[in-house]
Amino acid sequence: MSKGNSGNSGSKCGTPMTSQAASRIQSATAKSNGGQVPSGSFASRAQSSVAKSSGQSGNGGK
């Protein structure tokens, strides 16, 4: 039995990502990277996930 993979990597079960959680993640990432959130980072993927699930176009509502 392997302990390396819990079996839920990339799955849709579990706690859904909220916009507040994505915001906290993005803020912490930006603080630790000189104000930048690298593309492909967990923070950017979290924000993208929230935008897709809520139907936002990603342009900040403008």
C-alpha positions, 0 to 999 in steps of 0.5 A, spaced: 500 500 500 502 506 497 502 512 502 505 517 497 498 519 494 492 519 498 488 518 491 484 525 491 489 529 487 485 533 482 479 530 484 472 534 485 470 531 492 472 535 498 471 542 500 470 547 494 474 553 493 471 559 495 472 566 492 475 568 499 479 562 500 482 564 493 483 571 495 487 569 501 491 564 497 493 569 492 494 575 497 499 570 501 503 568 494 503 575 492 506 577 499 512 572 498 513 573 491 514 581 491 507 583 489 507 578 483 503 571 483 506 567 478 502 564 472 501 556 473 502 557 481 497 554 486 494 561 487 493 562 480 489 556 479 485 557 485 483 563 482 481 560 475 477 555 479 473 560 482 472 564 476 470 558 472 465 555 477 462 562 478 461 563 471 466 570 471 469 572 465 476 573 469 476 581 467 474 583 474 467 585 472 469 591 468 
